[in-house]
Amino acid sequence: MTINWQSLGFHYTEPDYIIRAAYHGKWQNGGLVGTWDEPYATDDKTIRLHVSATCLQYGQEAFEGLKAFRGIDGKIRIFRWQENAKRMQHSARALKMAPPPTELFGKAILLALRKNLAFVPPYETGATLYFRPLLIGTTPRLGVGPGRDFELIIIPTPIGPYYEKGFSCTSFIVNRHVDRAAPLGTGQYKVGGNYAASFRATEAAHLQGFDCLFTDAKTHKYIDECSAANFIGIRCQEAEVNGSEPMVEYLTPRSRAILPSITNDSLMTLARDRGMKVTRRRIRVDELSQLKEAAACGTACVISPIDKVIDADKNTIYTFGNKPGKYCTMLYNDLQDIQYGRTEDKYGWCEVIDNC
Ligand SMILES: Cc1ncc(COP(=O)(O)O)c(C=O)c1O
C-alpha cells in the first residue's frame, strides 16, 4: 500500500494488524483474580462482543494515546510508553477493571510496531505512528456492576502532522455550562465516558469556530482542561535589576478532575531545565490577563499555542498575540528534538527500536 504521508490528518488509516490480549478473571473474596493471555496480532479489525458486555452496557472501558517517531538517524523512538501503561493501570483500577501489567502493555505496543513497520512515517514528513491502546470489559452482564473479563487491544495508525501549515495558534471559548467531569469523579482517568460527556460542549464551541476551555465543575472559576489537552500559561515578571533576564513562570492547573498529561509532565521538566519556575496550582480564568503566553498541550499537538480566549459570560477577551510565543516555541522544539532524536535524550524518555 502506498501512503501519501503529506495528506494524512488526525484520522484513522487502516493498519495491517491490530494486537489483542484477553484477561480471564473471577471474583474471589471481593477481589478480582485472573490471568492475561499472550498478546497476538490479527489482521481482523473487528471483534465479536456480547451485546451485554460491560463496556457496552456501563462504559467499562479506558484508553490511551502515544506515538512512535522515525528519527533523524532513521531509528524509531517510542515516547514514554511506560507512563501510558501506568496511566492505563490507574484508569483500569478506577473502573474496577484488571490493569494490564506494564510488561504486557509494552510487549503489545512493540508487537503492534513490528507488525506495522510500513506504517511508520518517514522523518521530515511530520507524521507519526500513533497507538491507541484500548481496554474493554467483555463479560456479559445486565445487573449493574463490573465484569470480570477484559481485553486489551492496540490499534496503530499513522497520523499526519498536527500543524499542516506549520506551528500555529488556536482560539478557545470558556465554558461554564457543561461539566466535563465531577470534582471527585473520573476526570483524572482516561475513560471514554469523560469524552462522551464533553462532546456537547466541544461541538458547540467548534460551531462557533473555537475549542472549548473547561472550568472546574464546583465553582466554574478555575481553568480545568483545554478540550482534550492540558492548559499551560507563561507568566513573565520584569527583573528587579535593569538589564537582567525576566523571571519566567510555567503555570499549569492543579485539579483532581484533569488528566495528568504525559506531555505536560515532560514540558515541566524541560521548562525547569530552561531555568523557568514551574508552578502547579489552581488558576482562575481571570488570571489569563496576567499571562504572556497560553497554550494547550498533549500527545497530538505537543503544544498548541492559544491566540485568544473568549469569556462570553464576562464579556471579556484575553489575547496573547497571533503567533506562537517565544517560550512555547522553545519548549515545543526542545521536546520534538528529543522525540526525533535530534538531541540527547537525557531523561531516557524514548525507547529506541533497533533493526527497523
Ligand atoms: C482530556 C485530556 N487531557 C490531556 C491530554 C494530554 O495528555 P497526554 O499529554 O498524555 O497526551 C489528553 C490526551 O491524551 C486528554 O485526552
The ligand as a Gaussian input file, in Angstrom:
#p B3LYP/6-31G(d) Opt

LIG

0 1
 C       -8.554000      15.138000      28.480000
 C       -7.123000      15.119000      28.098000
 N       -6.271000      15.926000      28.747000
 C       -4.955000      15.944000      28.460000
 C       -4.431000      15.137000      27.463000
 C       -2.970000      15.152000      27.163000
 O       -2.346000      14.012000      27.682000
 P       -1.041000      13.427000      27.009000
 O       -0.019000      14.513000      27.041000
 O       -0.635000      12.284000      27.877000
 O       -1.398000      13.043000      25.631000
 C       -5.286000      14.273000      26.761000
 C       -4.765000      13.390000      25.709000
 O       -4.459000      12.251000      25.996000
 C       -6.656000      14.255000      27.084000
 O       -7.498000      13.442000      26.438000

